[in-house]
Amino acid sequence: MVLPVSDDLSLGTWRRDPGTVVRRAVSAPAGDPASPAIVAESEAPGVATDWLPHAHPMHELVWVRGGTLTTRIGNRIHTVPPGFGLWLPAGVIHGGRLTAAAELHDAFFAPDRTPVTFDGPTSITMTPLLESLLFRLARTDLGVAARARTEAVVFDVLEAADRQFALELPGDPRIDPIAEALLADPADDRGLQEWAAHLGLSDRTITRAFREATGLSFAQWRQALRIHEALALLSAGAEVGAVSERLGYAQPSTFIAAFRRVMNVTPGLLTPRA
């Protein structure tokens, strides 16, 4: 079941790659009391896929393998990199953008039978145990008692991640053109003075607006946006040097240092191995 959402809403995040398939929504169970408390499923679209904004009557946990999912919720862009999932409370309007080679996995949780609660969309650490339990719940031959035991362990091990991969969009008409330009082209290297001249603002006004709207300076926000894009590119198999160039870094070492500051790991660790 999908809750109705106005058709004029758009994801409004990264530019769509050529060949992207646009879909209306991911179906979810209706939450029948006779159905399981957790319903898990997966699919591999095989192409870049964009789900238009929608909502579900059940909580959703979504994670991916072999790629990355990005989603916009309100004024935030959430990235779901390998090893992490995203918890979406029931009723939260969201869209999604999946890289071409990614496998999409999700699990729907009946709100009235889920003792775990999170304060809004939350990054979840997808430990091998949690993932194995959810894969087990995707089986169709699991008995009622075995399913209940497995669900109980899921509730016990489900925890928020230490890092939350969310980027706050400004939502300020004075600087929204900067955000939109960088979303369309993260390599755009125009500085404060160039943007100030282009928008007819002072660089001090732009700096203050970014701080007030996002909690980050303009330079910090642009770097955070580039790291979100880098997560998608690396997870899709792009080489570190190619990602560095595409995102506008002068040399790979600069990109690697910036990535490490934000993610606490080097980008090479997120590149899929053959």
N, C-alpha and C positions, 0 to 999 in steps of 0.2 A: 504494500500500500504506500502511496505517495501523497503527501498533503499538497493541496493546490497552492501554487505560487504564481504571482503575476508574470506574464510572458515578457514584460519589458525589462525585467532584471537581467543583468549580464554579469559574467564572471569578472571581467575587468581586470585581469591580471596580465600574464605574459602574452605576447603575440602568439597566434596559433601557427604551428608548423604546417607546411604544405601537406595535404592529404589527411588532415585531422578530421576524424568522424565526430559529428556533434550528436549527442543523445540527450533525451529529455530527462531521464532519471534512472536511478538504480531502484528496482523494486524491493520492497521490504515486507515481511510478514505483517499481518494485521494485528498481532498481539492477542490472539485467541487464548483464553485461559487454559484450554486443553492442549495447546501447543507447547513445545519446549521453551524454557526461559531464555535460552541462547540458541540462535539459528545461525550457523556459519556457512559460508559459500565462497566460491572463487571463480575467476574467469581470466582469460588471457586474450584481450581483444586483438592483439597483433598489429595494431596501428595506433598512432597517437589519438587519444580520445578525449573529448570535452563533454562533460555532463552539465547541462544547464541548471541554474539554481532550483532547488527543491528542498523539501523537508520530509522527515519520517515521523510516524507516531511512536517509534521505538528508538532507544539509544543505539548508536552505531559506532563500532570500532573498525577502522579501515587501516590496512597496511599493504605494502607492496614488496615484491621481489623483482630484482633485475631492472629497476627503474625508479622513478619518483612520481609522486602525486602532489600537486599543488592545489590549494582551494582558497577561495575568498569567502570570508565570513564577516559581514559588516565592513568595517574599515581595516581589517587585518587579512594579510595573506599568510596562510599556514603551509609549510612545506613538510611533506612526510618522506624523509630519507630512509635508506635501508637501515634496518635494526630498530625502527621506531614505528609507532602507529599513532592515529589521531582519534580521540574519543569525541563524538559529536552527540550532545544531549538531544533527547527527543524534541522535535519541533524547531530545531535550529536550521535556518535556511542556509544552504551551502551549495556550491557547485564543485566541480573537480576537473583537473586537467592531468591526464596520465601520459607518460612518455611511451613511445611506440613499443618497446620490447618488454614492458613491465607486466607482471602478473598482479592482478588486483585481488586482494583478499578482504573480506569483511565479515563481521559478526554483528547480529542484531540482538539487543537485550530488551526483554520485556520490563518496562520501568517499574511495574508494581511487584516484580519478583527479583529485582536487582538491588542487593544491599549496598553496592558500591556507588558512591556519588562523587562527581567532580564539579568544580565551579566553572562551568562553561567548557568550550572546546579545549582539550588538554592533550599534550603529547604523552604517549605511553611507551615505556620501554618494552619492546617485543622480545622478551627472553626466549631462549629455545624451549623452555618448559611451557610458557604461555602459548607460544605458537603451536607446539605439539598438541596441547589440550584442545585448542580451537580447531586444528585439523581433525582431531578425533571426533569432535562434535559435528563435523561436516559429513561424517559417515551416515549412511542410511540404515545400517544394520545394527546400530547401537541400541541395546535394550533400555527400558525406562529407568531401571535402577542404576545401570552403568552411566547413563547420561546424567542422572541427578548427581552422582558422585563426582563426575568430571566437571559439571557446572560449579559445584561447591569449591573445587580446587581453583578453578578460573577466578572466582570471586576472591579467593584468598591471595592469589599472586598478582592480581591486576593492580598496578601501581603507576603513578605519574612519573614521567621521566625527570631527571635533574635539569635538562635543558628543554626549553620550549621554543620551537622553531616558528615563531610568528613575527611578521613584519608589519608594523603599524603604518597604514597609509595616512597622509596628512589630513584629508577632509577639510582643507582650508582653501577657498577659491583663489587666494593670492599665490599659493605655491603648488596647487594641484597640477598645473601645466608641467611643472618640473617632474613631478612623480610620474605623470602619464608618459612623458618623453623618455624617462629612464626605464619604465616598464617596457616600452616598445623597443628601446635600444639601450641595454645596460652599459654599453661601451661609450655612450655619450659622455665626453670628457669636459663639457663646458663647466667652468668654475663659477663661483659666486658673482664675480663682477660681470661676467658675460650674461648670466641669467638676470641679474639686476637690470642691465641695460635692455635686455630683450623684453622684460616684463614691466619696465618703468618703475622699478622699486629700488630701494637702497639695499646693499648687501647686508646691512644690519637688520633690516626688516625681514629678509629671507631667513637669516640665521635665527632670529627670535621666533619666527613663525614655525620653523622646523622643531625647535626646542619645545615650544608650547604644544604642538600637535603630536609629536612622536617621542619626545624625550631624548632625541638625538640631534647632533649637529647635522648640517647638510652633508658634510663629508662622511660622517659615521653612518647616516641613513643610506647614502649611495653605496657604501661598502657593504652594509648588511644586505641590501637588495642584490648586489652582485654575488654574494655568497649563496643566497637562495637560488639564484639562477645557476650558479656553479654546481650546486647539489644535484639539480636535474640533469645537467649536461654530463657530469661525472658518472652518475648512476646509469645513464644511457650508454656509457662506454667511451665517451670522448676522452682523448688524451689530455693530460694536465697542460701541456704547452698550447694545445688548440683552445682549451677553455680560457687560459690566460689571455691569449690574443683576442678571442671573441669578446671578452669582457672589458677590453681596453687597458689591460695592464702593460706597462712598458716592457717588462720581462717576467718570466715565470717565477723567479725567486721572490719578486714583490707580491705576486698573487699567492704563492705558497705561504708567505709570512702572514698576509692578511687572513687567509683561510684558517691558519693555525690559531690566530688570535681569537677568532670567533668560535671555531669548532673544537679546539683543543686537540685536533689531529691533523695530519698532513692530508692534502687532497688525494694523494696516491693511494691511501688506504680505502677510499671509497670507489676507486675504479674497479669494475668487475674483472675478475681473473678468468682466463679461458679454462 
